[in-house]
Amino acid sequence: MNQNSTAGPAEAPFVSRRQPLSRRRFLRRAGIALSLPLLDAMWPAFSAPAESTAATTPGGKPRRMLAICNNLGLLPDQFFPTGTGRAYAPSPYLELLREHRADFTVFSGVSHPDVDGGHPADNCFLTAAPHPGRGNFRNTISLDQYIAERIGHLTRFPSLTLGVNVLQGQKSLSWTSSGVLIPCEEKAAEVFRRLFLKGSPAEMEDQVRKLELGESILDAVAGQAQDLSRNLGAHDRDRLDQYFTSVRDLEKRMTMSREWERKPKPYVQAPMPLDPESPRAYMEKVELMYDMARLAFETDSTRSIALLLDSVNSPAIEFGEIKTSDGYHNLSHHGKSEAKLSQLKAIDEWHMKLLAKLYAQLKATSEDGEPLLDRTMILYGTNLGNANTHVTTNLPTLFAGGGFKHGQHLAFDTERNYPLPNLYTSMLQRLGIEADKFASATGTMRGLELA
């Protein structure tokens, strides 16, 4: 059955005459405006609520994730290698990463099940929510925010949502559990300021007051709404109990955030970055965001970063010897034009060079005697298998670092693709988060082993 269709009650043995309880009325009685979970008592008679899950907070050595999506992808014939396993022959693009071959795995034949729609699929790169092109589409929680909810309290910033040339308000890799877009920060200087520059005493105390106000609101809801739960069914009481458990967890995280506000920020020798004024300096912006991600991980300021490279929204590019004649998006619709393909290839090669530089910098940085790359998972991928045709299957995907055994080409069926969310499940487990699956995953990534 189509999941967006609705079934009528013609075969039902009885017709419920219960009037659904509105959330607004429930909250008015509680005397506070805060989103509650969707309870059975709030559903019309023939609807069915979704299941919820919980996760634990891991301990042990810090591990991190950087997820990068280039929403115009890479030229497939230049990216995918020949051969499989550890004996694969590198493609022209992978040759540029040869020095780091043992540090990454290349995937072919992977995609997000039912994520179609061409360009809108970039919003689902970390959510795997199906059918983003449909009018009734609603996104789900992204991998970075799922991580932030569970281990974000361990660092000053639960997560960072970054972007390059992003179409603000319409594109992001980061989405909340209720499917709300989290805007990208596009200025490297602002990211640096947040990470490393201390605010004035007045600014710090103002932030602490806001956190304390949030805690008082949570206390009020928990106290007042408990009285209303007496009239709910057993299933609703269980769901409300789960909700208040999450409220208490949030309150604990807010308490820790308040403590972070009074702790000194880390010191780094790196200078404040200078943001390019023109979106044509696309590659320079990408490199700056890689630098910000690296510095954030080096100082353990966060353990979850999502970076959207909005190539669709980028004009003609100028970087080093690259001076394209057309906008990035128009070049991607190359129609096999040799001139356009040559320019795209030059852009893609710079992407690989910047990625190689990031790998090298993380390998050269030590944390407790281990290369930082060994504790940092770097996912580099796209929502389009081929930007020229807008297909969302056979996605070019690289996965580096993080304490896995790499140096191989995991090749799956390029027609009947293997679920990319299986990799996300493996990533969650490597972070110490208890998860049997994420989104449309069917398990963990087959063939990927821990180091």
N, C-alpha and C positions, 0 to 999 in steps of 0.2 A: 504493500500500500504506500502511496506517496505520503511522506511524512507531513506535507503541508496541507493534505486534505483533511476534511472533518467527517466523521461518521455520525449519522443520525441515530436516534433512539428507537427506531421502528421495531426492532426485535427485543427491546428491553422488557423484562418481566414486570416492571413497575415504573412509574414516573415520579421522580422526586419533586416535592413541592417546596423544598427548602430554598429560601432566598439566600443567595451568597452574601457573606459578610464582607463589606468593603474595607479595604485597608485604611482608607481615610477615616471612616467611622471608628475603627479600632484604635487608630492613633490619636484621634481627638479625645477619646475616652482616657487614653494614657496621658494626655496633656503634653505631647511632644511630637515633633515632626522628624521621624527617622524611619528609614525603609525597613520593613519587616519581611521575613521570608513569606513565600506564597503558601498559605495553609489550605488544607482541604476545605475549611469553612469559607474560604474566599473564592473557591472555584465554582463555576456553574455545575449543574448536576452531572453532566456527562463528560467532564474533563478529567484528566489524570495528572497529578503532580509529578515532577521529576525527582529522581533520587539524589541524595547528597552524599559526599564522602568527606573523610577527615584524614589528616596526615600528621605525622610527628615531626618534631624538630631534631635534626641530626647533630651529632657532635663530631669530634675528631678534627683532622687537618682541614683547613679551609679549601674549598673548591669553588670554582666560578664558571660563569657562562657568558660568552659574548655571541649573540646571534646577529648576523648581518644578512640583509636581503637587498640584492640589486634587482629592482623590479623590471629591468629589461634583460636580465640574464646574461648569457654568454653564447657565442656562436657554437652550436652543438658539435659541429664537425671538427672544430679546433680544440674543444674541451675534452670530450670523452676519449679515454685511452683504448688501445686494442689489447686483447688478452685479459685474463681475469686473475684474481688472487694476487700473490706477491710477485709474480713474474710478469706482470702487465708491462706493456710498452707505453711510455708516456706520450701523450698528445703534445702538440706545439705549446699549448698553454701550460700544461703540467711540467714541461721542460723548464719553465721559468721558476718552478718550485722544486727543482731536482735536489737542491741542497737539503731540503726538509722532507724528502720522500718518506723517511721512516717516522715522521711526525704527523702524518695525515692519512686519512682514508678517503678515497674517491668513490662515489656511488653513481650507478646508472640504473635506470628502470625503477625509480622511486617517484612517488607523488602523494598528494593528499587525496584520499578517496572522496569523490563527489565535490571537490573544490574545482569549479569551472568558472566560466564567465570572463576569461581573459584578464584584462588589467585589474578589475576589482579584486582579483584573487590575492593581490599583495597584502590586503588587510587581513587575510587569513593565513599568512605565512607561518605565524606562531600560534594560531588558534585551530586551524584545520576545520573550521566551521563550514558546513556544506552550502553550496549554491549561493555564493556572494553576489551574483548578478541579479538575483530575483528581487522583486519589489518588496516582498515581506521578509527579506533577510534580516537576521539579528545575530550579531557576532557573539562569541563566547570568550572565556578567559584565555589570555595568551600565556605561552609557556613562561615568559619572563615574570609575569605577574603571579602566576601559580607558584613560582619559586619564591618571589618576594613575600607572598602571604605566609610562607612556611619558614623561611630562614632570613627574611629581610631585617628582622629585629637584631640580628647579630652584627650589623654594620650601621654606620651613620645614615646611609641612604639605602632603603630596601631595594631600590632598583634605579636605573637611569634609562630614560627613553630619549634616544638621540636621532637626528636626521640630517640629511644633506639635500638641500633644495626641495624640501617637502611641501606638497600642496596642503597647507595647514587647514585643519578642521575636517579634512576628508581622507587623509592617509596617515597611518601609524601602524607599527607592529605591535603596540601595547594596548591591550583591552582589559577592562576590569571584569570581575566575575558576573556583573550584570550587563556586560556587552557594551560598555561605554568607552569611547575612544580616549586614550591618554595622549595629549599633544606632544609632539617631538620638540626637543630643544635643539635649535640649529646653530647656535653661536658657541663656538669652542671657548671663547673668552668667558661667557656666562657659566659654562660648565666648570671651567677652572675656578672661577670666583666661588661658586657653590662648594666645590670640593676643598679649596685650600685657603680662601681668604676669610678671616674672622670678621663678623659684623660688629657694630658698635654695641656697648652694653645695653642701650635702650632697645635696639633691634632684637638682641638675644632675649631679653625679658619679655618683649612683646610676643615673640614666638612661643615662649614658655607659657604665657597667659592663654594663648590660643589652644595649646595642648591641654592645659588644665580645664578650660571650658569644655573641650571635647569630652574629657573624662567625666565631667559633671553631668553632661547630657546623657551619656551612656548609663551612669548611675541612676538617673531619673527614669529612663525607659525601663531598665531592669526592675526597679522597685515597683513602678506603677502598673506595668503590663502584666506582671505575675498575677495580680489580682484578677485580671480579665481572663486568664488562661483556665480558670476553674470551669468555665462554661464550654470549653472546647472538647472535642473528641480525643480519644487516646492517641491517635496518630498525630493530630495537631499538637497535642501537648509534647509529644516526643520531638517533633520538628521545632517547636518553640524552645524546647530545652537545648536542642542543638544550636539554635540561633543565639540564645543567651550565652552558651559556651563560647561561640565565636566572638560575641561582644566582649566577654571577659578576656579572651585572647587579644582582641584589638586593644582593650584597655591596658593590658600588660605591655604591648608594643608601644603604645603612646607614652607610657611611663618611661620606657627605655629611651624613646625619642626625646623626651624632656631632659633626661640625663645627658644625652648626646649634645644637646644645645649648650650645655655648660662645660663640655670638655673641649680642650684646644684641638683645632684642626691640624692635620699632619703638615709637616713642612717638606716642600720639594724644591730642588734647585732649578727646575725647569722654569723658564720665564712665562709670563702671561702671554698666551697666543694672540696673534693679530688676525682677526677674521677678515677674509677677502670681502670686498664690497660687491663684487659681481658674481652672479650664479655661474658665469662662464668659467670661473676658477673652481670647477667641480672637483677635479682631482686633488687640488690643494685642500679643499674642504674635507674630502674623504680622509686624507692623511692626518689632518688635525684631529678629526674625531677618533681615529685609531690611536693617536697619541693620548687623547683624553681617557679613552677606555683603558689603555695600558697604565696610565698614572693612577687611575681609580683602583685598579687591581693591585698595583704595587703597594699602595697605601692601605689596602683592605677597606676602602671607603664604601664599596658595594660588591656584591657577588653576582649580580644579574644585570646585564646590559643588553638592550635591543637597539639596533642601528638600521634605519631605513635609508637606503640610497635611492632617492626618488629620481631615477634617470628619466622617467616619463616626463617629469616636470622640468627637465634641464635643457638649456639652450645649447647652441654650438659651444664646444669646449676648447679652452686654451690652457695647455699645460706642457711645459717643456717643448718638445718638438711637435706636440699634438695641437693642431689648429683645424678643427673640423669645419666643413663648409655648410653644415646643416645642424638642426637640433638633434639631440640624442634620439628622441622618439622617432623622428622622421628617418634617421639613418637606420633604425632597427627594422623599418619596413623597406628593406633594401631591394626586394624584387630581383635578387641575384645580380644587382648592379655591381660591377667590379670596383668602381670608385667608392661606393658606400661600404661595401664589404671590407675594403682596405682600411677605411677610417674606423669602422667598428672593431676590426682586429687590433688596430693600434690602441684603441680605448681599452679593450679587454686585456691586452698585454700589460697595460699600466695597472689595471686592477690586480693582476697576478703579482706584479712587482711590489705593489704596496702591501699585499697580503704576505709576501715573502719577507718583507722588512718587518712586519708586525710579528711574525713567527720568530724571526731572528732576535728581536728585542726581548721578547718574552723568554726565549731560551737563555739569553745572556743575563737575565735577572734571576737572582737566587732568593728563595724563601725557605728558611730552615734547612739549607743545604740541597734543596731540590730546585730545578729550573721552574720558573713560574709557569711556563707553558705546560708542564706536566700536571699542574693543578688548575689549568684554565682550558675549558672546552670552547673551541671556536667553530661555530657553524657558519659556513658561507654558502648561500644558496639563492634561490629565486622562486618566484611564483609562476614563471613561464618557461616551458621547455624549449620553446622557439618563439621569440618575440615577433618574428616576421609573420607567423601564422596564428599567434595568440593561443597556442595549445598550452594546457596546464599539466601535461604528463611528461614523463621522462625528464625530470628536473635536474639540471647540472648541480651537483652538491658536493661540497668538500667539508670534512669534519676533522679537526686537528686537536691534538693535545688532550688534556683532561684525565690522563691516567689510563688510556686504552692502548691496546696493541694496534699499531697502525702499519703503514707501508703496503697497503693492499687496495685492490679494486674489487669492491663488492658489487657484482653485476647481477641484476635481477631482470625479469622479463620486461622488455621495453614496450610491449603491447598490453600485458596484464600486470600493471605496476604493483610493486610491493609498497606497503604503507610507510611513508616517511615518518608519521607519528610514532612508529615503533622506535625510531632513533630517539625521539623526545622522551619516551618512557625510560630508555637506557640512560639518558642524560639525568633525568630526575633521580634515578636510583644511585647514580654515581655521586650525586650531590648529597646522598644520605637520606633522601626523601622517600618515604614508603609510598609507592605507586605501582599498581599492577598494569595500568594503562593510562594514556593521556589522549583525550579526544577520540579519534577513530582508530587508535592503535589496536592491534590484535595481540600485543605482547611486547617483548623487547626486540631490539634489532638483531636479526639473525646474522651470525658470522662476525659480530663485533665482540671482542673479548677484553676483559680488564687486563691491564699491564701487571 
